[in-house]
Amino acid sequence: VLALCASASTNPAPTHFQFLRIQLTTWLMHVYNISPCFQELGIAVTHSNIEAICGSDVVFVAVKPHLVPLVLNEISQHVTDRHIIVSVAAGVTLATLEELLPENSVVIRLMPNLPCVVQEGALLFTRGSHAKQEDGALLRSLLHHCGLVEEGPEAWIDIHTGVSGSGVAFVYLFAEALAEGAVKMGMPSALAHSIASQTVLGAGRLLRDSGKHPAQLRSEVCTPGGTTIYGLHTLEQGGLRASTMSAVESATERARELGRKSAAGSRK
């Protein structure tokens, strides 16, 4: 469990909040060996999930899906109406979370992705039956520095897992293939990977900032009989479009499967 405590800032803007205390439990400290660097920032660390939740208002449950029932059973009796429980466990539904927690608990389900570490993430959250609009506003305020933060219905969360959570790896695979293609044609590997990463970055920023549909931008690169249309023809022959759509579908279905397993486990 990663627990955050936040309250309204002295800043008059109502949507700004300041961190009062962050507590990290033993699991996170052990796996990533981050205890010293967080302690240097004045962040409290603890060996106890109970201590973390008792000293916090907003609690992020950041464990593997099959561990969610175990963790929530441990902390359940200490959850009060002042807490906001935010789960980032793939596939674990709001219904399962609310079943494992005391009645009327405020629950939010969140799915981030890896680029949050460079403040370019894509995060989607959905509020539980007792979470108010201001609870969502607080979460958005806490996380907006991580990248794009959007709210949507729960049915979209597993899709977001497939398109953005897992999709990051799909983009990395494509970038790797771009670089290897350049190496095959004679470019040094280091330079090829540098150019491939910059190509993905530049294309992504242009797509986001221009507001244009991907197909429009793609057509702007193509010229009749030019290099790009020949390359696109080869990608279409290889089934890139269909394979990518199927990859998103597979990842989404896997997230749903994890949710069903977690729900079944919580009822045992």
C-alpha positions as CSV (number, residue, x, y, z in Angstrom):
1,V,0.0,0.0,0.0
2,L,1.2,3.5,-0.9
3,A,-0.6,5.9,1.3
4,L,-0.8,9.7,0.7
5,C,-2.3,12.3,3.0
6,A,-3.5,15.5,1.4
7,S,-5.4,18.5,2.5
8,A,-6.4,21.9,1.1
9,S,-3.4,24.2,0.4
10,T,-3.2,27.7,1.6
11,N,-3.3,28.6,-2.0
12,P,-6.8,30.1,-2.6
13,A,-7.4,28.1,-5.7
14,P,-9.7,25.2,-4.5
15,T,-8.2,22.6,-6.9
16,H,-4.7,22.8,-5.5
17,F,-3.6,20.5,-2.7
18,Q,-0.3,19.9,-0.9
19,F,1.1,16.7,0.4
20,L,1.2,16.5,4.2
21,R,2.7,13.1,4.6
22,I,3.5,10.1,2.4
23,Q,4.1,6.7,3.9
24,L,5.7,3.8,2.1
25,T,5.4,0.2,3.3
26,T,8.1,-2.4,3.6
27,W,7.2,-4.2,0.3
28,L,7.7,-1.1,-1.8
29,M,10.9,-0.2,0.0
30,H,12.3,-3.7,-0.3
31,V,11.5,-4.3,-3.9
32,Y,12.8,-0.9,-5.2
33,N,15.3,-0.1,-2.5
34,I,13.9,3.4,-2.3
35,S,13.8,3.9,1.4
36,P,16.9,6.1,1.7
37,C,16.0,8.5,-1.1
38,F,12.4,9.0,0.1
39,Q,13.6,9.5,3.7
40,E,15.9,12.2,2.4
41,L,12.8,14.0,1.1
42,G,11.3,13.9,4.5
43,I,8.8,11.2,3.6
44,A,7.8,8.8,6.4
45,V,8.4,5.1,5.8
46,T,6.7,2.3,7.7
47,H,6.8,-1.5,8.0
48,S,3.0,-1.5,8.6
49,N,0.0,-1.2,6.4
50,I,-2.0,-0.4,9.4
51,E,0.3,2.5,10.4
52,A,0.2,3.8,6.8
53,I,-3.6,3.9,6.6
54,C,-4.1,5.3,10.1
55,G,-1.8,8.2,9.2
56,S,-3.3,9.0,5.8
57,D,-6.4,10.2,4.1
58,V,-5.8,9.0,0.6
59,V,-4.6,5.4,0.3
60,F,-3.3,3.9,-2.9
61,V,-3.6,0.1,-3.1
62,A,-0.8,-0.7,-5.4
63,V,-0.4,-4.5,-5.3
64,K,-1.0,-7.4,-7.7
65,P,-4.6,-8.2,-8.2
66,H,-4.5,-11.5,-6.3
67,L,-3.1,-9.7,-3.3
68,V,-5.9,-7.1,-3.1
69,P,-8.3,-9.2,-0.9
70,L,-5.4,-10.0,1.5
71,V,-4.4,-6.3,1.9
72,L,-7.9,-5.0,2.2
73,N,-8.8,-7.6,4.8
74,E,-5.8,-6.4,6.8
75,I,-6.7,-2.7,6.7
76,S,-10.5,-2.9,6.5
77,Q,-11.2,-2.3,10.2
78,H,-9.1,0.8,10.1
79,V,-10.9,2.4,7.1
80,T,-13.1,5.3,8.1
81,D,-15.3,7.8,6.3
82,R,-12.3,10.2,6.0
83,H,-10.4,7.8,3.8
84,I,-10.3,7.6,0.0
85,I,-9.2,4.2,-1.1
86,V,-7.7,4.3,-4.6
87,S,-6.9,0.9,-6.3
88,V,-4.5,0.6,-9.2
89,A,-4.8,-3.2,-9.3
90,A,-5.7,-4.4,-12.9
91,G,-9.1,-6.0,-13.3
92,V,-10.2,-5.6,-9.7
93,T,-13.7,-4.1,-9.9
94,L,-15.3,-1.4,-7.8
95,A,-17.9,-4.0,-6.6
96,T,-15.1,-6.2,-5.4
97,L,-13.3,-3.4,-3.6
98,E,-16.5,-2.2,-1.9
99,E,-17.4,-5.7,-0.9
100,L,-14.0,-6.1,0.9
101,L,-14.2,-2.7,2.7
102,P,-16.6,-1.3,5.3
103,E,-20.0,-0.2,4.1
104,N,-20.1,3.3,2.5
105,S,-16.3,3.3,2.0
106,V,-15.1,5.8,-0.6
107,V,-13.4,3.9,-3.4
108,I,-11.9,5.0,-6.7
109,R,-10.4,2.7,-9.3
110,L,-7.4,4.1,-11.2
111,M,-5.3,2.8,-14.0
112,P,-2.0,4.7,-14.7
113,N,0.8,3.7,-17.1
114,L,4.6,3.7,-17.1
115,P,5.2,7.1,-18.6
116,C,3.9,8.7,-15.4
117,V,7.5,8.5,-14.3
118,V,8.4,11.2,-16.8
119,Q,5.2,13.1,-16.2
120,E,3.7,12.0,-19.6
121,G,1.4,9.3,-18.3
122,A,-2.2,8.6,-19.3
123,L,-4.4,7.9,-16.3
124,L,-8.1,7.0,-16.2
125,F,-10.2,6.7,-13.0
126,T,-13.7,5.8,-12.1
127,R,-15.5,6.6,-8.9
128,G,-17.3,4.1,-6.7
129,S,-20.9,4.4,-5.5
130,H,-20.0,6.5,-2.5
131,A,-17.2,8.6,-4.0
132,K,-18.3,12.2,-4.7
133,Q,-17.2,14.6,-7.4
134,E,-14.9,16.4,-5.1
135,D,-13.1,13.1,-4.3
136,G,-12.4,12.8,-8.0
137,A,-11.3,16.4,-8.1
138,L,-8.9,15.7,-5.2
139,L,-7.4,12.7,-7.0
140,R,-7.0,14.6,-10.2
141,S,-5.3,17.5,-8.4
142,L,-2.8,15.0,-6.8
143,L,-2.0,13.3,-10.0
144,H,-2.2,15.9,-12.8
145,H,1.6,16.3,-12.7
146,C,1.8,12.7,-13.8
147,G,0.3,13.5,-17.2
148,L,-3.2,13.3,-18.7
149,V,-5.9,12.4,-16.0
150,E,-9.4,11.5,-17.2
151,E,-12.5,10.2,-15.6
152,G,-14.8,7.7,-17.2
153,P,-17.2,4.7,-16.6
154,E,-15.8,1.6,-15.1
155,A,-16.3,-0.3,-18.4
156,W,-13.5,1.8,-19.8
157,I,-10.9,0.9,-17.2
158,D,-10.0,-2.5,-18.6
159,I,-10.0,-1.0,-22.1
160,H,-7.6,1.6,-20.9
161,T,-5.4,-1.1,-19.4
162,G,-5.2,-2.7,-22.9
163,V,-4.7,0.5,-24.9
164,S,-2.5,2.5,-22.6
165,G,-1.2,0.4,-19.7
166,S,-0.1,-2.5,-22.0
167,G,0.0,-0.2,-25.0
168,V,3.2,1.4,-23.8
169,A,4.9,-2.0,-24.4
170,F,3.4,-2.2,-27.9
171,V,4.9,1.1,-28.7
172,Y,8.3,0.0,-27.4
173,L,8.1,-3.1,-29.6
174,F,7.4,-0.9,-32.6
175,A,10.3,1.5,-31.7
176,E,12.6,-1.5,-31.3
177,A,11.6,-2.8,-34.8
178,L,12.1,0.6,-36.3
179,A,15.6,0.7,-34.9
180,E,16.4,-2.8,-36.0
181,G,15.2,-2.0,-39.5
182,A,17.7,0.8,-39.6
183,V,20.5,-1.4,-38.3
184,K,19.6,-3.9,-41.1
185,M,20.1,-1.2,-43.6
186,G,23.5,-0.2,-42.3
187,M,23.0,2.4,-39.5
188,P,24.9,2.0,-36.2
189,S,22.7,0.5,-33.5
190,A,23.1,3.4,-31.0
191,L,22.2,6.0,-33.5
192,A,19.3,3.9,-34.8
193,H,17.8,3.5,-31.4
194,S,18.2,7.2,-30.6
195,I,16.5,8.2,-33.9
196,A,13.7,5.7,-33.4
197,S,12.9,6.9,-29.9
198,Q,12.9,10.5,-31.1
199,T,10.7,9.6,-34.0
200,V,8.1,8.0,-31.6
201,L,8.3,11.0,-29.3
202,G,7.9,13.6,-32.0
203,A,5.1,11.7,-33.7
204,G,3.3,11.3,-30.4
205,R,3.6,15.0,-29.5
206,L,2.4,16.1,-32.9
207,L,-0.5,13.8,-32.7
208,R,-1.5,15.1,-29.3
209,D,-0.9,18.7,-29.8
210,S,-2.3,19.1,-33.3
211,G,-5.6,17.5,-32.5
212,K,-5.7,15.8,-35.9
213,H,-6.8,12.3,-36.5
214,P,-3.9,9.8,-37.0
215,A,-5.1,9.0,-40.5
216,Q,-4.8,12.7,-41.4
217,L,-1.3,13.0,-40.2
218,R,-0.3,9.8,-41.9
219,S,-1.7,11.0,-45.2
220,E,0.3,14.3,-44.8
221,V,3.5,12.3,-44.7
222,C,2.7,10.3,-47.8
223,T,3.4,11.5,-51.3
224,P,2.3,9.7,-54.5
225,G,4.8,7.0,-55.3
226,G,7.0,8.0,-52.4
227,T,8.9,6.0,-49.8
228,T,6.3,6.3,-47.0
229,I,3.4,4.8,-49.0
230,Y,5.6,1.9,-50.0
231,G,6.6,1.3,-46.4
232,L,3.0,1.5,-45.2
233,H,2.0,-1.0,-47.9
234,T,4.5,-3.5,-46.4
235,L,3.1,-2.9,-42.9
236,E,-0.4,-3.5,-44.1
237,Q,0.7,-6.7,-45.8
238,G,2.2,-7.8,-42.5
239,G,-1.1,-7.2,-40.7
240,L,0.2,-4.4,-38.4
241,R,-3.2,-2.8,-38.0
242,A,-5.1,-6.0,-37.3
243,S,-2.4,-7.3,-35.0
244,T,-2.4,-4.1,-32.9
245,M,-6.1,-4.1,-32.5
246,S,-6.0,-7.8,-31.5
247,A,-3.2,-7.0,-29.0
248,V,-5.4,-4.3,-27.3
249,E,-8.3,-6.8,-27.3
250,S,-6.2,-9.6,-25.7
251,A,-4.8,-7.3,-23.0
252,T,-8.3,-6.0,-22.3
253,E,-9.8,-9.5,-22.0
254,R,-6.9,-10.5,-19.7
255,A,-7.6,-7.5,-17.4
256,R,-11.3,-8.7,-17.3
257,E,-10.2,-12.2,-16.5
258,L,-8.0,-11.0,-13.6
259,G,-11.0,-9.1,-12.3
260,R,-13.2,-12.2,-12.4
261,K,-10.5,-14.2,-10.6
262,S,-10.1,-11.5,-7.9
263,A,-13.9,-11.4,-7.4
264,A,-14.0,-15.1,-7.0
265,G,-11.1,-15.1,-4.6
266,S,-12.7,-12.4,-2.4
267,R,-15.8,-14.6,-2.0
268,K,-13.9,-17.6,-0.6
